[in-house]
């Protein structure tokens, strides 16, 4: 009998103890806690809910739509370039724009990443300016032109090398584009061996009217049609020379021109020349086919 009373007393104690501490964990041992759920929605990538300060949730449900029609959660968008074999530099940077005309429209979002194994997936951020993005993920949707730069690092500067042929539709978390979706915004002159010949010196490349004499270039009496320049500290992307009318205007044309390559500066500069016919946006020449004009 004593043994039975001992067991009964132990069970009663256990029940009292359990009811004392089994309840909402609000950081105290108060068993009178009443849930006070926030009226603001909490959410993660898949669901939303109302939450009490103790961590208890109610109204848990999956998101509906993007953005969600209940809690307004929106998916951060990415852009994947599935074929980067046509890019020659170590990084690619992109910006989304409302038009394919750089003189009008608005920059929407952008980002950059190192190219790896033929694919580049870029987390898009809100755009601040044509050359800067914020740290805030872009969660928008819609159709935009995609502009691209080949860079040696994460920064975007100058006229973009590429633009999508048509607007790209951003509706899901990850949007794919391929090399077939993109075209160049300028004519590119590829001079194989130029980077080696330059050997870290300043570089200037100029297109002049057919028949222009190298002496006129030295005397600076000839006017270039298009050109490109780099200091001795700036890297050229694998012999690719993008052609510009000026710092803000890309050149995209065809024809036969005198191409002058100036390596170095001042009296120690070398001048090389070749007549080149540009028939499309990418023209390839070998530097060893240029003629040295000076000294």
PEGIVEN-V513998 format. One record per residue. N is the residue number from 1. PHI is phi in degrees with one decimal (* if undefined). OMEGA is omega in degrees with one decimal (none if undefined). BURIAL is + if it has 9 or more other C-alpha atoms within 8 Angstrom, else -. Layout:
# PEGIVEN-V513998
n	phi	omega	burial
N	PHI	OMEGA	BURIAL
N	PHI	OMEGA	BURIAL
This chain:
# PEGIVEN-V513998
n	phi	omega	burial
1	*	178.6	-
2	-60.3	-179.4	-
3	-63.8	179.9	-
4	-65.6	178.8	-
5	-63.1	179.7	-
6	-64.1	-180.0	-
7	-65.5	179.6	-
8	-61.1	179.0	-
9	-63.3	179.9	-
10	-64.6	179.8	-
11	-65.9	178.7	-
12	-61.0	178.6	-
13	-59.9	-179.6	-
14	-64.2	179.5	-
15	-65.5	178.5	-
16	-61.5	-179.6	-
17	-61.7	-177.7	-
18	-65.0	-178.9	-
19	-67.4	179.8	+
20	-67.7	-172.3	+
21	-110.0	178.4	+
22	-89.1	-178.1	-
23	179.3	-177.5	-
24	-70.4	178.7	+
25	-85.7	-179.7	-
26	-107.0	177.7	-
27	89.5	178.4	-
28	-132.7	175.9	-
29	-100.2	-179.2	-
30	-74.0	-178.9	-
31	-88.6	-179.9	+
32	-101.4	-177.9	-
33	-62.0	174.4	-
34	-114.0	-179.5	-
35	-58.2	176.0	+
36	-125.6	-173.5	-
37	-79.8	177.0	+
38	-64.9	175.8	+
39	-84.2	177.8	-
40	-88.3	-179.6	-
41	-71.7	166.0	+
42	-98.6	-177.7	+
43	-160.0	168.1	+
44	-128.0	-174.5	-
45	-70.9	-175.4	-
46	-122.5	-174.1	-
47	-135.0	172.9	+
48	-134.7	-177.4	+
49	-167.2	168.9	+
50	-99.9	-171.9	+
51	-126.4	174.8	+
52	-86.1	178.1	+
53	-61.0	-179.8	+
54	-84.9	179.6	+
55	101.1	178.6	-
56	-67.3	-178.0	+
57	-117.4	169.8	+
58	-142.3	-180.0	-
59	58.7	-179.3	-
60	-70.4	-179.8	+
61	-156.2	177.2	-
62	-75.0	177.7	-
63	-63.3	175.8	+
64	-123.2	178.3	-
65	90.3	177.4	-
66	-139.2	4.3	+
67	-73.0	-178.8	+
68	-62.6	-178.3	+
69	-73.8	-179.2	+
70	-98.8	-173.4	-
71	-108.9	177.9	+
72	73.2	175.6	-
73	-65.1	179.4	+
74	-127.3	-176.9	+
75	-79.0	174.3	+
76	-70.4	-171.7	+
77	-96.9	176.6	+
78	-125.9	174.1	+
79	-121.8	177.9	+
80	-113.1	173.0	+
81	-96.3	-168.9	+
82	-85.0	178.2	+
83	-140.0	-178.4	+
84	-105.8	-177.6	+
85	-63.6	179.7	-
86	-83.2	179.9	-
87	-94.6	-173.4	-
88	-109.0	-176.4	-
89	-98.6	-174.1	+
90	-82.7	-178.8	+
91	-128.9	169.6	+
92	-130.6	177.5	+
93	-121.9	-179.7	+
94	-132.7	172.1	+
95	-140.2	177.1	+
96	-95.6	-177.8	+
97	-138.1	-176.5	+
98	-75.5	-179.1	+
99	-132.7	174.2	+
100	-98.3	178.6	-
101	-117.3	-177.1	-
102	-68.0	-179.7	-
103	-82.9	-179.6	-
104	-145.6	177.4	-
105	95.4	-173.5	+
106	-137.3	173.9	-
107	-78.9	-172.0	+
108	-107.0	-175.0	+
109	-157.0	179.8	+
110	-170.1	179.4	+
111	173.5	179.1	+
112	-149.1	-179.1	+
113	-162.9	174.0	+
114	-72.9	179.1	+
115	-77.6	-177.8	+
116	-141.1	173.1	-
117	53.6	174.4	-
118	78.9	-178.7	+
119	-134.7	176.0	+
120	-131.7	175.4	+
121	-110.1	-171.4	+
122	-112.8	172.9	+
123	-76.3	-175.3	+
124	-81.6	178.1	+
125	-119.9	177.3	+
126	-61.3	-179.8	+
127	-81.3	174.5	+
128	-101.4	-178.8	+
129	-155.3	178.5	-
130	-59.3	-176.5	-
131	-122.8	-177.2	-
132	-144.9	175.8	-
133	-126.0	178.9	+
134	-88.2	176.8	+
135	-93.6	-175.9	-
136	-93.4	178.6	-
137	-61.1	177.6	+
138	-82.5	-177.5	+
139	-116.7	-176.0	-
140	-77.5	177.3	-
141	-142.4	176.2	-
142	134.9	-178.0	-
143	-107.2	-176.5	+
144	-142.1	170.0	+
145	-79.1	178.6	+
146	-107.0	175.8	+
147	-101.0	-177.7	+
148	-133.7	175.8	+
149	-125.1	167.4	+
150	-94.7	-175.4	+
151	-132.7	174.4	+
152	-95.5	178.9	+
153	-154.5	-173.4	-
154	-86.0	-173.1	+
155	-80.8	175.2	-
156	-109.1	178.0	+
157	-154.3	175.7	-
158	77.8	-178.7	-
159	-74.3	179.6	-
160	-64.4	179.2	+
161	-77.8	-169.6	+
162	-132.2	172.7	+
163	-149.2	177.5	+
164	-67.4	-178.0	+
165	-65.8	179.0	-
166	-136.2	174.8	-
167	-66.8	177.4	+
168	-99.1	-176.1	+
169	-90.9	179.1	+
170	-99.6	-179.1	+
171	-128.7	-177.0	-
172	-118.1	-177.0	-
173	-62.8	-177.5	-
174	-128.8	179.2	-
175	-111.2	-177.6	+
176	-102.8	169.0	-
177	-132.3	177.3	+
178	-122.0	179.3	+
179	-60.2	-179.9	+
180	-70.3	-179.8	-
181	-86.6	-170.1	+
182	-122.0	173.9	+
183	-130.9	179.7	+
184	-80.9	176.8	+
185	-92.8	-175.5	+
186	-150.2	172.5	+
187	-79.9	179.6	+
188	-115.3	176.0	+
189	-102.5	-178.1	+
190	-101.0	-178.4	+
191	-110.6	-177.3	+
192	-62.0	-179.3	+
193	92.9	-177.1	+
194	-67.0	-178.8	+
195	-61.6	178.5	+
196	-68.9	-179.5	-
197	-65.5	-179.2	-
198	-69.0	175.7	+
199	50.6	174.2	-
200	79.8	179.7	-
201	-91.7	176.2	+
202	-61.0	-174.4	+
203	-135.4	172.1	+
204	-133.7	176.8	+
205	-122.8	-179.0	+
206	-134.5	172.1	+
207	-99.5	-179.9	+
208	-124.3	179.5	+
209	-58.6	-179.7	+
210	-56.9	-179.5	-
211	95.1	177.9	-
212	-62.1	-179.6	+
213	-84.4	-178.5	-
214	-65.2	178.8	+
215	-65.1	178.1	-
216	-68.6	178.5	+
217	-67.9	178.2	+
218	-60.8	-178.5	-
219	-80.9	179.2	-
220	59.4	176.7	-
221	-99.8	178.3	-
222	-101.4	-179.8	+
223	-104.1	-179.1	-
224	-78.2	177.6	+
225	-86.4	178.1	+
226	-155.0	-178.5	+
227	-169.1	-174.9	+
228	-161.8	-179.5	+
229	-142.5	175.2	-
230	-140.7	172.7	+
231	-76.5	-178.7	-
232	-70.4	-180.0	+
233	-99.6	-177.5	-
234	-95.9	-176.1	-
235	-86.8	173.4	-
236	-93.0	-176.1	+
237	-77.3	172.7	+
238	47.0	174.1	-
239	71.3	178.6	+
240	-87.1	-179.7	+
241	-111.7	174.8	+
242	-75.0	-173.4	+
243	-107.3	-176.8	+
244	-127.0	169.7	+
245	-78.4	172.8	+
246	-151.3	-173.7	-
247	-64.8	-177.5	-
248	-115.3	-174.0	-
249	-130.8	176.7	-
250	-79.5	176.5	+
251	-108.6	179.2	+
252	-137.1	-175.5	+
253	-150.7	178.2	+
254	-134.8	178.4	-
255	137.5	178.3	-
256	-107.5	-173.6	+
257	-138.3	168.3	+
258	-88.6	179.1	+
259	-102.2	177.5	+
260	-110.4	176.4	+
261	-114.4	-179.9	+
262	-110.7	-178.8	+
263	-110.3	-176.4	+
264	92.5	-178.7	+
265	-135.4	174.7	-
266	65.8	-175.9	-
267	-69.5	-179.2	-
268	-96.0	-177.5	-
269	-70.1	172.9	+
270	-103.0	177.7	+
271	-121.5	179.4	+
272	-120.7	-174.6	+
273	-139.8	170.9	+
274	-156.6	174.3	+
275	-84.4	-173.5	+
276	-127.1	174.5	-
277	-100.8	179.2	-
278	-99.9	-174.7	+
279	-111.0	178.7	-
280	-151.1	-174.0	-
281	-72.2	178.8	+
282	-122.3	178.0	+
283	-121.0	-175.9	+
284	-112.1	175.4	-
285	-132.5	175.7	+
286	-103.3	-177.6	+
287	-61.9	-178.4	+
288	-73.1	173.7	-
289	-97.5	175.3	-
290	-80.7	178.3	+
291	-100.7	178.9	-
292	-76.7	-178.1	+
293	-102.4	-176.9	+
294	-156.5	-2.4	-
295	-79.3	none	-
